[in-house]
Amino acid sequence: MRKLASLGVAAVGVVYGDIGTSPLYTLKECFASDHGMAPTPANVLGVVSLIFWAIVVVVSLKYVLFVMCADNRGEGGILALVALLAKGRRRSVVVLGLLGAALFTGDGLITPAISVLSAVEGVTVAAPAMAQWVVPVTLAVLGVLFALQRHGTARIGALFGPVMLVWFAVLTALGAAAIVAQPAVLAALDPRWGIAFLTANGWHAFWVLGAVMLAITGGEALYADMGHFGSKPIRVAWFACVLPALVTNYFGQAALLLADPAAVRNPFYLLAPDWALVPLIALATLATVIASQAVITGVFSLLRQASQLGFTPRLAIHHTSAEEEGQIYIAPANWALLVGVVVLVLAFRESSNLAAAYGIAVTGTMAITTVLALVVARTLWKWNRWLCLAVGVVLLAIDAVFLGANLMKVGDGGWVPLAVGAAVFVAMQTWKRGRTLLRQRRQRHAVPLARFLADRTSAGAARVAGTAVYLTGNPELVPEALLHNLRHNRVLHRRVVLLTVETAAVPRVEDGRRIALTDLGAGFHRLVARTGYMQDPDIPEILALARARGLEVDPATVSYFVGRQRVVAALGGVLPPWRRRVFAIMHRLGASATEVFRLPAARVVELGTRVSL
């Protein structure tokens, strides 16, 4: 029980930062001037009713109780679903998963910008003359946040849970005080208020749904972060802490609007008494930094999964914690995110403007997650098709309504996450296709290992002392680096290890199943290592496992031979010219094998080749 409580507190800090800071801007955006929706009592009760039932149905029922059951050995997230379902059978599943992952990247850009900006905007409530400082302070906070990423969250991670517990306690206290003063707001628990709002306001109500969606934008994080804590602590934290706090605060803001419609300019901060406003701004800023941290780490985790599954170039991944495997840092992604977030803040300047760009990426990802989870229910859980149809109609209808409402904001900034998502999707598809073409080309000109062993052992090539480890993608073919070394240096080491690293469609592979070692004779050994898509391939560690299986190798005498290709976009070819150039650029930007496989740099020999695509 104590362990469950500890994990629940940690989950509150990491998992619920995004959805937990949505009260800062959601209800305000529902009554923004461009929606043309006056904060009349009927409209206020209708909107808060829609927010309440969106949280209950989409987050509680869909994600917490349904989607989180679709785990891949404890891991969640859209690429975990792809790995669970694909297994070489469904190309449509892979394409859908990549599209969802690409859209999540767009969310990773907007969430830090809108969260921190909306928190800092609280200073305009306390001191309207300081409005000119909102953007500079926001940029300063974001700059510090991204600069600290390389140090990781290991040291301050223990503070996340308690800080967010304080945040949710404050949300509850502020909302409860307003509800006590205006208990009539509780009538909005009746869904008929939401239905009446939709029928009475027509297209205006449909437009407002795009803002209602802001209340559930952190729903995907519940699933994506499941592997760090397990499903039970996340569920307990949701129903015991987060859900009551969010509902209480939203109803409290609505109660304030019933009493004072002018408070619509910022109902969250105006809930607080004057003496508490400055501390509340400080707490909100800290909470949004934590929320941004969770999304940034989520993007890092997604990129690692994509790289391990072969959808992006190899990435140099740095672990920032010895205890938590999920705490990682990817430098190029970090600085690219910072540039994108800064551009968004400078371009939109207000959280209300950014809200128009927010939501499309999230709703698209949510709809894709629904489809993939239903495929899991039908094919793996063997649900009855009529049950799948019934559940699918309800969930996809809700997703479609929210997606449609957000698509109306494309011209007001919604194109930003769509453009980012499209660029990421095309890049991942291009990389996968280009790697397939390169592999096919190599196989056409490759030398089968069995023939090579027969020829070379009989030819009596000169042997030198030591061990050579050659990395190869296909254990049945001779590595190009070995052929180059033999052709130019005319020697072979006394012990040659042909190492293939395969990524399994599971998060982690246990040590007992990670390697397969075969003695090929004449000093040659085939070593096939398997890693999960949440594990990093560590060659020295793999060799240590092989030594335990009987491979006699001294790490101090090992030379690692790595083939390094330089891809150029030549005329002709299967890919269009622009995609060949994109692939060539991505290939150059990819991390070296020395970084990815954690090879000791002093013992690595790189043999380069030029390849036209």
N, C-alpha and C positions, 0 to 999 in steps of 0.2 A: 504493500500500500504506500509506503514511504517513497519507494522508487517511482511508482506511478505518479505521485504528487510532484516529485522532483522533475520528471519528464514533462508533466503537464505545464509546470511553470516555465520550463525552457521552451516548450512549444508556443506558449503565449507570446514569448519574446521574439521568436524567429518566424513562426508561421503566420501570426495574425497581425503583423505590423501594417500590411497594406490595407486589408479590409478594416482594421481597427482605426485607421486615420481617415476613413471615408466621411465620417460625420463633419469633418472640417469644411467640406464643400458641397456635399450632395444636395441637401435640402435647399441651400442657397441657389444652386444651379437650376433646381426644378422651377424656381420662380424668377429666374433671370429675366431681364427686360426683353431680350430677343425672343423669348418664348411667348410673350404677351399674355402670361397667366397671372391674374391678380390673386393675392393671398387672401381670398375670401374664406370664411369658415368652411364652406362646402369643398372648396378646392384644397384647402390645407388638410382636411380630414381625408379626402380622396387620395392625395399624393402620399401622405404618410401611411395610409392603408396599403397602397401599392408597394411602397418600400418594405413594409413589414412582411407582406406575403411573398415578395421577391426573395427576401432573405430566408424565409422559412422553406419555400419550395426549392429554390436554386441551390442555396448553400446547405441547409440542413438535410433536405431529402435527397437531392441529386448528388451532391459531392460527399457529404459526411456519411450518409447511410448507403449510397449506391456505388458511386464511382470509386470510392476508396477501397471497396472490396476487390476491385480489378487491379491487383498488385502483381508485380513480377518479382517474386521471392522477397517481398517486403518493400520493394522500391516502387515509387509512383512517378507520375509525370508523363507527358504525351509521348516521349521517345521510349519510355519503358513500355507503354502500350504497343508501340510499333515493334519493339523487340519481342514482345510477348506474342503478337499476332502474325508477324511477317513470316519468319522462318522459311523464306523462299517461295511462299505460296501466293501472296496477294500483292501485286504491284500497287493497286489502288490504296491499300493500307499504308504503304510506305509513303506514297505521295501525300496522302492526307496528313500523316504524322509530320512530314517535313514542312507542310504548309502551316500547321499549327505551331510548330517550333519557330518558324520564321516570324509568325505574327506575335509570338511571345517576346521575341527580340524587340519588336516595336513597342510593346508594353514596357520593356526594360528601359527604354529611353524616356518615356513619358512619365512613369510613376515617380522617379526622383524629382523631376522638374515640378510637377503639379503638387506633390506632397509638401516639399519644402517651401515652395512659393506660397501655398495656401496658409501654412503655419506662420511664416514671416509676415504675411499680410495682416495678421492680428495687430501689428503695431499701429496700423491706420485707425483701428478702433480706439486704441488708447491715446494716440497722438496723430490726428489726421495730417499734420504738417510734415510728418516723417515719411509720407508716401514715396518720396523720391529715393529713399534709401532701401526700399523693398527689394528691388532687383540686385543692387550691389551686395546686400547682405545675403541674399539667396545664393548668388554666385560664390561668395566667400565660403558659405557653409558647404555647398556642393564641392568646391575645390578641396577643402579639408577632407571631406568624406572620401573622395576618390583617391587623394594622396595617401590616405591611411590604409587603403586596401592591401597594399603589399605587405603590411604588418599583420594582416589578418584580424579576425575577431576573437581569437582564442583568449586574449587577456581581458577583453571587455565583454565577451559573450555572456559571462555569468551575471552581468548587470542588466542584460536585455530583458529577461523574464521579470525581475522585480520592478524595473522601470515601467514596463507595459502593464503590470498588475496595478501600479499606481495610476497609470493612464486610464485603465478601464474602471477603476474605482472612482476617479474624478468624473468620467463620463456618466456613470451611474448616479453619483451625487447631484451633479448639475441637472440631469434630466429628471430625477425623482422630485427635486424641489419644485420644478416648474409644473410637473404633473399634479402634485399636491395642490398647487395654487389654481390649477385649471383641469380638474379631473374629467371634464367632458371630453377631453381629447381621446380618452380610452375607447370611445365609441368606434374609433378607426380600426380597432381589432376586427370588427365586422367587415368581411371582404366586400359587402354590398356597397360600402362607401367608395372603394376603388373602382368597382364596376360602374357605379353611377357617374363617377368622374370621367371615365372613358367614354361612356355613351353620351354624356352631356357636352363634351368638348371636342369630339371628333378628331380631326387632324392635329389640332393643338395638343390634345392629350397624347397622341402618338409621338409628337415631337418631345414632349416632356418625358416620355418613357426612356429616351436616350440619356436623360439626366438621372432618372431613377436607377438606371443600370450602374451608375457610379457607386451605389451602395453595396454592390456585390463583386466589384472588380478584383478583390483579393481571393475569390473562391478557388481559382486554379492553384493558388499557392498551397492550399490544404492538401491537394493531391501531390503536387510536385515535391513537397518537403516531407512526405510521409516516411521515406527511408531513414531520415535522421532521428525520428522519435518513435515510429510505430503508429499504427492507426488508433489504438486505444487511448493513449495520452492526448492525441489531437482531438478525438471525439469528446473526451471528458472535459478538456479545456474549453471547447466550443460551447457545450451545453451548460457547463457550470459557471463560466465566467464571461466569455466573449459575447455570446448571443444575448444574454440578459442586459449586459452593459450597452450594446449597440441599440437594442430595441428601446431601452429606457431613455437613452439620449435623443434618439430620433423623435420619440413621442414628446420628450421635454421641449425640443426645439419647436415642434408643432404647437405645443401648448403656449409657448411664448408668442408665436404668430397669431394664435387666436386672441390673445390678450392685447398684442401690439403689432399690427400688420407692418408697421414701419421697420420692425426689427429684421425684415427680410434681407436687408443689406448684408448682414452677417449674423444669422441666428445662433451659430455655435458660440462665438465669443460673447455675444450679448446675453447669453444665459448666465454668465459669471458676474458676480458683484464687482464693483469697480476696484476694490482692494485686491482682488484675486486675478485681475486681468494680466498683469505683467508676469507673475509666476505661471499662469496658464499658457501664455505665449511661449515661455521658455520650455515648459513641459511638452507642448505640442511640437515645437521644433525638434526636441530630442526624440519624440515618438516618430516623427516623419523621417528623421535620419535613420532610425532603426528599421522603419518600413522600407526605405530606399536600400539599406544594406541587404535586406532579405531578397529584394528583387535582383540586385546586382549579383549576389551570390548565386541566385537561381539561373541567371544568364550564364555565369561561369560553368555551373553544373551542366546546363544544357549543351554548351559548347564542348565540354569534355565528352559527354555521351555521343554527340554528333561526330566528334573526331574518332572515338573508339569504334563507332559503327561505320566509319568510312565515308562520312558525308562532308567532312572538311579536311583541310591539310592537317598534318601532325602539329600538335600544339605543345609548347613548353609549359607544363603545369607545375606550379610551386605550391606545396602544402604549407599552410600557415599554422597548423596545429598538429601536434603529435598524437592527440587523442581523437579528434574529430576528422574523419576522412573527408567529409563534405566541405570543410573549410579550405578552399583552394583559391589561387590567384593566377589569372592569366593576363599578363601585362598588356599585350596588344588590344585585347577586348576591353580592358579597363579604361585605357586612354581613348579608345574609339567611342566608348559610351560617354565619357566626360565631354568630349568634343560635341557629340550629338546633343547631350543635355544642355550644355551652355548655349548652343545655337537655338534650341527650343525656347529657353528662358528669354534670351535676347529678342527672339522673333515675336513671341506671344505676350511677354511682359506681365500678364495677369493670369491667375489661376482660372478665371472665368473663360478667358480666351483659350487656354489649354484644354479646358473641359470639352470643348468642341472637337478636339483631336483625340480625346480619350474615349475609349469604349469600343471602337471598331475592332481593334486588335484583340481585345479581351473577349468580345462576343464571338468573334470568329473562332478563336481557340476553344472557347467553351462548347460551341456547336460541334467542332471536330472531336473533342473529347467525348461528347455524348454519343456520336456515331460509333467511335472505336469501342467505347464501353459496352454499347449494345451488341457489337460484333462479338466481344468477349462473352457476354451473357448467353448469346445464342450458340456460339461454336465451342466454347470451353466449359461453360457452366451448364450447357444443354437446357436452357430455358425453353419453355413452350413458345412457339412462334407467335401465338396470339398474345401472350403475356409481353413478349418483346415489342410487338406492334403497339400494344396499348401504352406501355411505358414510353416507347419511342415517340408516339404521336404527341403525348403530353409534353415531354421534355423538349423535343425538337420544335414544337409549336412556340413554346416560351422563348427558346433560343432564336427562332426566326423572327419573332416580334421584336426582341431587343436588337437583333442585328439589323433589321429593317429600319428601326428608329434611329440607330446610329449611322446608317448609310446616308441618311438625310443630312448628316453633318460633314460629308466629304468635302464640299466646297468651302467650309469654314475652318478647315484644318485637319479634317479626318483623313485627308489624302496622305498625311505624313506617315502614320504607322503603316498604311497600305503600301506606300512606296518603299519604306524600309523593309517590310515583310516580303514584298515582291523581289527586292534586290537580294535579300538573304536566301530566299527560296531558289531563285535562278542560280545563285552562286553554288549552293549545295548540290543542286541537280547537275550543274556543269561539272563540278568536281567529281561526282560519282560516275558520270558518263565518261569523263576524260580518263579517270583511273581504270575504268573497264577497258577502254580502247588501248591504253598503254599495256595493260596486262595481256590482252589478246595479242598485241604485237610482239611482246617478249616471248610469249609461248610459241609463236610461230617460228622464232629464230633460236629458241632455247635448246640446250643439250639435255637429253634425259639423264638422270643421275645414274641409273643402272649401266647405261652404255659408257658413261664417263669413267665410272669406277673400273669397269673391265678394261678399258683402253689404258688408263693411266697407271693402274697397278702393274699391268704387264709391260708398259713402256719404261717403268723404272725411273720416274721423275725424281730429281734430287730432293731429299728430305732434310729439313733443318730442325733444330731443337725448338721446343716450345709448343704452344697451343694456339691455333687460329680459330676464331669464331666468325663465321660468315652468316649474315642475316639474309634470309631468302623468304619471299612470299609464298613459294610453292615448294613443299618438301620433296617433290618428285623431280624437280629440275635443278640444274647446277646454277648457283648464284653467279650473276655476271661479274661480281667483284672477284670471285675465285678464278674465273676464266681470264680476266684481265691480269691478275697477279701472276698466274702461271704463264701467260703468253709473254709478258714483259720481263718477269724476274726468273722464270723457269725453275721455280722451287715450290715445294709443298712443305708445310709443317708436319712434324711427326704425328701430331694429333690435330685433326680437323673436325670441328663441330659445325654442322649445318643447322642453324637455328631458325625456326619459323614461329612467329608469334601470331596466334589466332585470337580474335575477339569473339567470345561466346555471347549468345543472345540472353544472357542472365546478368544480373548486377555484379555478382562476385563468384569466383570459382575457388573452392577450398584447396588448401595446399596439397592435400592428398590426390587431387585430380588435376593439378595444374600442368604437369609435364608428362610426356611420353618419350622415353629414351630408347634408341635402337642402335646396337653396335653393327655397323655395316662392313666391318673388316678393314684390314690394311690401314688402321689408324683413323678411319672415318666414323663419325657418329652422327646420327640424325636426332635432333632434339626439337620436339614440338611442344610449345608452351601455350596454355590457354589462359586468358584473362577475361574477367567480366567487363562490361562497358562502364562500370563505376570504379574500376581498378586501373592503376597506372602500370604499364609494362616496365619492370625493373630487371634488366638483364643480369647484373651481378647477383641479385636475389634468386633469379631463375637458375643460374649456374650453381648457387649454393644448394638448391633443391636437387639438382642433378648430381652433385657430389655425394649427397646422402643416398642416392640411388646407385652409386658405384662408379661414376665418371671421375677418373683421376685427372684433376685439373687444378693447377696452382694459380690463383687469381693474380699473383705477382708476375707471372710469365705469360699471361694471355694477351694476344693481340686481336683487336676487333677490326675486321675488314667490312667497310660499309660502302655500298654503291650509292653515289650521289648523282642524280640525273639533272641535267639542265634542259628544261623543256622550252622549245621555241615554237612560235606559231608560224608554220610554213604554209605555202600555197597548197590548195587542194585539201583533201581530207574529208572525214565524215562530218565533223562539227562545222557549223558556220564560222566564218572568220572571226566574228566578235567573240564567240564562245571559246574559240581556241586562244584568243588573247587573254580572256578572263582566266582560263585554266592556267596559262603560262604564268600570269601574275600571281595567282594563288599558290602555284607550285613554288615560286621564288620566295613567297612570304612564309611558307611553312617552316616550322622549326626543324633543326637538323636531327638526325637519328641519335647523335650524342646526347642532346638535351632530352629528347623524348624517352629514350630507353635508359637514361641515367648511366651512360657509359663513362668510365674514367678517361677524360680527354687525352691524357698523356699516352694512352695505349690504343688510340683509335687511328686507323689508316683509312682515308677516304679515297676512293677511286671513282673519278667522275666520267660521265658520258654525256654527249649531246644528243637529244632526242627531238625529232620533228613530229609535230602532231597536226 
